[in-house]
Amino acid sequence: MSTLAITINPTKKQDEAWSYLEDEVTTELLLGGGAGSGRSRTICEWEIKRALRYPGSRGLLGRSVLKSLKASTLLTFFEAAAHWGLQAGRH
């Protein structure tokens, strides 16, 4: 059985967001910033980490327009998964 090497190199703001995502108190988190600020990458990495931690669980990534979800957030999700060596249908 192979071991996955999960590495995250967050910016200062992303690291702050991760601390809220991982605490036992926060129930909602709002992320802001311009294009390229890492909002999508942060939430995609967190969803992947959560899914690996809790097999069989379900998550949701959404945007107001499906076309923009497919053109940006979904691509970011697959890039993050590939970066960690995850393969569709296996993990």
HELIX and SHEET records of a PDB file:
HELIX    1   1 LYS A   12  GLU A   22  1                                  11    
HELIX    2   2 ARG A   39  ARG A   53  1                                  15    
HELIX    3   3 LEU A   66  SER A   68  1                                   3    
HELIX    4   4 LEU A   69  THR A   73  3                                   5    
HELIX    5   5 LEU A   74  HIS A   83  1                                  10    
END                                                                             
